[in-house]
Amino acid sequence: MSRTAYWLAVVGLASLLPAGPAAAQRPPVTLPTPGTTVTTHHHAFDRAAPQSLQLWAPRTVLGFQEVDHGHGRIHVTCTDTPARGRCPRTDSGEGPTGRSPIQLEFHEQRSGQRRDIAVIGWLERVEWERACSNDYWDKSEYPLWTSATRECHIAPAGTAATLEIAARDIALLVAGHWQAELHLDVRSGLAGAMLGRHVFVLAVTVTDPERAAIHFPEHGASVAPMDLQLQMRTRPLPASVGGEGVLDMCLYDGLGSLSSQLVLVARDDGPEAPGRPHGHFSVWHQRGGRAAHDRIDYRLHLLHAGRRIDLAHDVHTVLDGIDSAELRPVLLPGMEQAVHCVPTPLTFLTPPFPAADKRDGRYQGELSLEMRLPTRRP
């Protein structure tokens, strides 16, 4: 080994040495916090890469003092409703069965959607002297709501807690602004007297731009067949053909429908169409041909917030007020729970034309719709 490598190895080893004694240190004397402690957590993440949320960091000491103060039996209770966190309301007395969930209801501000999420927590007991451990800490994990301790000739002197929402659980929230409020009562092991209350106010912003979609609910996808609903009218003469068809469409921005605006661009896949009215779209005779009698032109418009908005070919159309429009729950492909999108039914309008001006037969084409999200996220 070279001298340089040798010194690097030694320095690296030396930097690890303090970790041993630190783990064996007992916590400082800590009195339970009286009254109500309110803690606000703001948490934001992309649903493609969820991040856990810690409410109490590992081994947060709730109380630690001489044994006769009873802090070695501190436990935590909840309410009986997920709206404030649901778990046992009294001491369960159960042993070290490990980590346990509190069911907490989250509420999405925009859609009103509600979802229960598991908040995982556990207790650890701490000794005043190392009577039954080599580092003051009982290695067992207890449910939050028990005053139980392990068998030892000297009772523990303190209790620490850990409380968190795992990434896999918080990822159950779809895009939007979510709120929740967790109420926990810290209780003494002496008759279960309440020592203090902890209130966690949670504000969680979830984005999911990878799931943004132009969705057609009747077809459960972003691809749909459409019939122009052409009808022949023989009166008055000459006979004419025209029609109107509506395609159910809903726009999901992947941001909880909180965008101030979205941009739509519509294009068809046909060839150049000389003489076609500005902004129109076309379908073409299935046997080919590029003349005017081989083409049927149609217009597009959608309904948004009670307003008719025309879509012109290859023109950027801005839809304002997405964050205040009415919402509709839909289940997107590959998702297990509903999201809320903005309904924008799309109308295909074919103005009447003389039937004799077009070839008989089937006409077909493809229309593509592109949705552009704002660069600034809510």
C-alpha positions in Angstrom: 0.0 0.0 0.0 1.4 3.4 -0.9 2.0 6.0 1.9 -0.9 8.2 0.6 -3.3 5.3 0.5 -2.2 4.2 4.0 -2.8 7.6 5.5 -6.2 7.9 3.9 -7.1 4.5 5.3 -6.1 5.6 8.8 -7.9 8.9 8.7 -11.0 7.1 7.4 -10.8 4.7 10.4 -10.3 7.4 12.9 -13.3 9.3 11.7 -15.5 6.3 12.6 -14.2 5.8 16.2 -16.4 8.4 17.9 -19.6 6.6 16.8 -19.0 3.9 19.4 -19.1 6.0 22.6 -21.8 8.3 21.2 -24.2 5.4 20.9 -23.6 4.4 24.5 -24.4 7.9 25.9 -27.6 8.2 27.9 -29.9 11.2 27.1 -29.9 14.3 29.2 -32.5 14.8 31.9 -35.6 15.7 30.0 -39.0 16.8 31.5 -42.1 16.1 29.6 -43.3 19.2 27.8 -46.5 20.5 29.5 -49.5 22.0 27.8 -50.0 21.8 24.0 -47.1 21.8 21.6 -48.0 22.6 18.0 -45.5 21.6 15.3 -46.2 22.4 11.6 -44.6 20.3 8.9 -44.5 21.5 5.2 -43.6 18.6 2.9 -43.5 18.5 -0.9 -42.5 15.8 -3.2 -42.9 14.4 -6.7 -45.0 11.2 -6.6 -42.4 9.5 -8.8 -39.9 9.8 -6.0 -41.8 10.0 -2.6 -40.0 11.0 0.5 -40.7 9.9 4.1 -41.9 12.5 6.6 -40.5 12.4 10.1 -42.7 13.9 12.9 -40.5 12.7 15.8 -36.9 12.0 14.9 -35.6 8.6 16.0 -35.3 8.4 19.8 -36.9 11.7 20.5 -36.9 11.8 24.3 -40.4 12.4 25.8 -39.1 12.2 29.4 -36.0 11.1 31.3 -35.4 11.5 35.0 -34.7 9.5 38.1 -36.7 6.2 38.1 -39.2 7.3 40.8 -40.6 10.0 38.4 -42.2 7.2 36.3 -41.0 8.5 32.9 -40.0 4.9 32.0 -43.7 4.1 31.6 -44.6 7.1 29.5 -46.9 6.3 26.6 -49.0 8.0 23.9 -52.7 7.8 23.2 -54.8 9.2 20.4 -58.5 9.9 19.5 -61.0 7.4 18.1 -61.3 9.1 14.7 -58.8 9.3 11.8 -59.6 13.0 11.5 -57.2 13.5 14.4 -55.4 10.2 14.4 -56.9 6.9 15.4 -55.2 4.6 17.9 -56.0 3.3 21.5 -57.3 6.0 23.8 -55.9 4.3 26.9 -52.9 2.3 28.0 -53.0 -1.1 26.2 -50.5 -2.7 28.5 -49.1 -4.8 25.7 -45.5 -5.9 25.5 -42.8 -5.1 22.9 -44.8 -6.0 19.8 -42.9 -3.5 17.7 -43.9 -0.7 15.4 -47.6 0.1 15.0 -49.7 2.4 12.8 -51.9 5.4 13.6 -54.5 5.9 10.9 -54.6 9.6 10.0 -57.0 11.2 7.6 -55.6 13.5 4.9 -57.9 16.0 3.1 -57.2 17.4 -0.3 -58.1 21.1 -0.5 -59.1 21.4 -4.1 -61.1 18.2 -4.7 -62.3 17.4 -1.2 -60.8 13.9 -1.6 -60.0 12.1 1.7 -57.5 9.4 2.3 -56.3 7.5 5.5 -52.6 7.2 5.7 -50.6 5.2 8.3 -48.3 7.1 10.6 -45.8 4.6 12.1 -44.5 5.0 15.6 -42.9 3.2 18.5 -41.4 3.7 21.9 -38.0 2.8 23.4 -37.3 2.6 27.1 -34.1 4.1 28.6 -32.3 3.2 31.8 -30.9 5.6 34.4 -27.9 3.3 35.0 -26.9 0.4 32.8 -28.6 -2.3 34.9 -30.0 -4.4 32.1 -28.3 -3.1 29.0 -24.8 -2.1 27.8 -25.8 1.3 26.5 -28.8 2.5 28.6 -31.3 1.5 25.8 -33.8 -1.3 25.8 -33.4 -2.9 22.4 -37.2 -3.7 22.2 -39.7 -1.6 20.4 -43.0 -1.0 22.0 -46.3 0.3 20.6 -46.8 4.0 21.3 -49.8 3.3 23.6 -48.4 1.0 26.1 -46.8 1.6 29.5 -45.2 -1.9 29.6 -41.5 -2.4 30.2 -39.2 -5.4 30.1 -38.3 -7.5 33.0 -35.4 -5.9 34.9 -34.7 -5.5 38.6 -34.5 -1.7 38.1 -37.3 0.0 36.2 -36.4 2.3 33.2 -36.1 6.0 33.8 -37.2 7.4 30.5 -39.0 6.9 27.2 -38.1 8.0 23.7 -40.4 7.9 20.6 -40.1 7.7 16.9 -42.9 8.8 14.6 -42.9 8.9 10.8 -44.8 8.5 7.6 -43.0 6.0 5.3 -42.4 7.0 1.7 -44.4 4.0 0.5 -47.4 5.2 2.5 -47.3 8.9 1.7 -47.0 8.0 -1.9 -50.7 6.8 -1.7 -51.6 10.5 -1.9 -52.3 11.6 -5.4 -51.3 15.1 -6.7 -52.7 18.0 -4.8 -52.5 20.0 -1.6 -53.2 17.7 1.3 -53.7 18.6 5.0 -53.9 16.6 8.2 -53.8 17.2 11.9 -52.5 14.6 14.3 -53.3 15.0 18.1 -51.2 12.9 20.5 -51.5 12.8 24.3 -48.4 12.0 26.2 -49.3 10.2 29.4 -47.6 9.1 32.6 -47.3 5.5 33.6 -48.6 6.6 37.0 -52.4 6.2 36.5 -52.2 7.4 32.9 -52.2 11.1 33.9 -51.8 13.4 30.9 -48.4 15.1 30.8 -48.9 17.1 27.6 -50.4 17.2 24.1 -48.6 17.3 20.8 -50.4 18.5 17.7 -48.8 18.0 14.3 -50.2 20.2 11.5 -49.2 18.6 8.2 -49.3 20.4 4.8 -48.2 18.1 2.0 -47.9 19.1 -1.6 -47.8 16.2 -4.1 -47.0 16.7 -7.8 -47.2 14.0 -10.4 -46.5 15.6 -13.8 -45.6 12.2 -15.3 -49.3 11.3 -15.0 -50.6 14.4 -16.7 -53.1 13.3 -19.4 -55.7 14.2 -21.8 -58.2 11.5 -20.7 -61.3 10.2 -22.5 -63.4 8.7 -19.7 -65.8 6.7 -21.9 -62.8 4.9 -23.3 -60.6 4.8 -20.2 -57.5 6.0 -22.1 -55.9 8.9 -23.9 -56.8 7.3 -27.3 -60.3 7.2 -28.6 -62.2 6.5 -31.8 -64.6 9.2 -33.0 -67.5 9.3 -35.4 -68.3 12.6 -37.0 -72.0 11.6 -36.9 -72.7 12.8 -40.5 -76.3 12.8 -41.6 -77.8 13.2 -45.0 -80.5 15.8 -45.4 -82.6 15.5 -48.6 -84.7 18.5 -48.0 -84.4 21.2 -49.0 -82.7 20.4 -52.3 -79.9 19.9 -53.1 -79.2 17.2 -50.6 -76.6 18.1 -48.0 -74.4 16.3 -45.4 -73.4 17.6 -42.0 -73.1 16.5 -38.4 -72.0 17.0 -34.9 -70.4 14.6 -32.5 -69.2 15.1 -28.9 -66.3 13.3 -27.3 -66.1 13.2 -23.5 -62.7 14.7 -22.5 -61.1 15.6 -19.2 -57.8 17.3 -18.6 -55.5 16.2 -15.8 -52.4 18.4 -15.1 -50.7 16.0 -12.7 -50.7 18.9 -10.2 -54.1 18.3 -8.5 -55.8 20.6 -11.1 -54.1 23.5 -9.4 -52.6 25.0 -12.6 -53.7 28.5 -13.3 -53.9 27.6 -17.0 -53.2 24.9 -19.6 -52.4 25.2 -23.3 -53.9 22.9 -25.9 -52.7 22.4 -29.5 -54.7 20.4 -32.0 -53.4 19.0 -35.2 -54.6 16.5 -37.8 -52.3 14.1 -39.7 -53.5 14.8 -43.2 -51.6 16.3 -46.1 -51.8 19.9 -47.2 -55.4 20.9 -47.9 -55.5 23.8 -50.3 -58.6 25.9 -50.0 -59.5 24.5 -46.6 -61.0 27.2 -44.3 -58.6 28.6 -41.8 -58.3 26.6 -38.6 -60.4 23.6 -39.9 -59.4 20.0 -39.7 -60.0 17.2 -42.2 -60.7 13.6 -42.8 -59.8 12.0 -46.1 -61.3 9.3 -48.4 -59.9 5.9 -47.5 -59.1 5.2 -51.1 -56.8 8.2 -51.4 -56.9 11.3 -53.4 -55.9 14.9 -52.6 -58.7 16.8 -54.4 -61.3 18.8 -52.6 -64.0 16.1 -53.2 -61.7 13.6 -51.4 -61.8 15.7 -48.2 -64.4 16.5 -45.5 -63.6 19.5 -43.3 -64.7 19.9 -39.7 -64.3 22.4 -36.8 -63.5 21.8 -33.2 -64.6 23.5 -30.0 -64.6 22.5 -26.4 -66.7 23.6 -23.4 -64.7 24.9 -20.4 -66.1 26.7 -17.4 -69.4 27.2 -19.2 -67.7 28.9 -22.2 -67.3 27.6 -25.7 -63.7 27.8 -26.9 -62.8 27.2 -30.5 -59.7 25.1 -31.3 -57.9 26.1 -34.6 -55.5 23.9 -36.4 -51.9 24.1 -34.9 -52.8 27.1 -32.8 -52.0 27.4 -29.1 -55.2 27.8 -27.2 -55.0 28.9 -23.5 -57.5 27.6 -21.0 -57.5 29.8 -17.9 -59.1 29.1 -14.5 -58.0 25.5 -14.3 -57.5 25.9 -10.5 -61.1 27.1 -10.0 -63.0 24.9 -12.6 -65.3 22.1 -11.6 -63.7 18.7 -11.2 -64.5 15.2 -12.1 -63.1 12.0 -10.5 -61.5 9.6 -13.0 -59.4 6.5 -12.8 -56.4 6.8 -15.1 -54.7 3.7 -16.6 -52.2 2.2 -14.2 -53.5 4.0 -11.1 -55.3 2.4 -8.2 -57.2 5.5 -7.0 -59.1 8.3 -8.6 -57.6 11.7 -9.5 -59.6 14.8 -10.3 -59.5 16.3 -13.8 -61.2 19.3 -15.5 -64.0 18.2 -17.8 -63.8 19.8 -21.3 -66.1 17.9 -23.7 -64.9 18.2 -27.2 -67.3 18.9 -30.1 -66.6 17.9 -33.7 -68.8 20.1 -36.0 -69.0 19.4 -39.7 -70.7 22.3 -41.5 -73.3 21.2 -44.1 -71.9 20.7 -47.6 -73.6 19.5 -50.9 -73.6 15.7 -50.9 -72.8 15.8 -54.6 -69.5 17.6 -53.9 -67.9 14.6 -52.2 -67.1 11.0 -53.2 -69.2 8.3 -51.7 -67.4 6.1 -49.2 -65.6 6.1 -45.9 -63.4 9.0 -44.7 -60.9 8.7 -42.0 -58.1 10.7 -40.3 -56.3 11.2 -37.0 -56.5 14.1 -34.7 -53.8 14.7 -32.1 -54.2 16.9 -29.0 -51.2 18.2 -27.1 -51.5 19.6 -23.6 -48.7 21.9 -22.3 -48.3 22.4 -18.5 -47.2 25.7 -17.0 -43.5 25.9 -16.2 -44.2 27.3 -12.8 -45.8 24.7 -10.5 -48.4 25.7 -7.9 
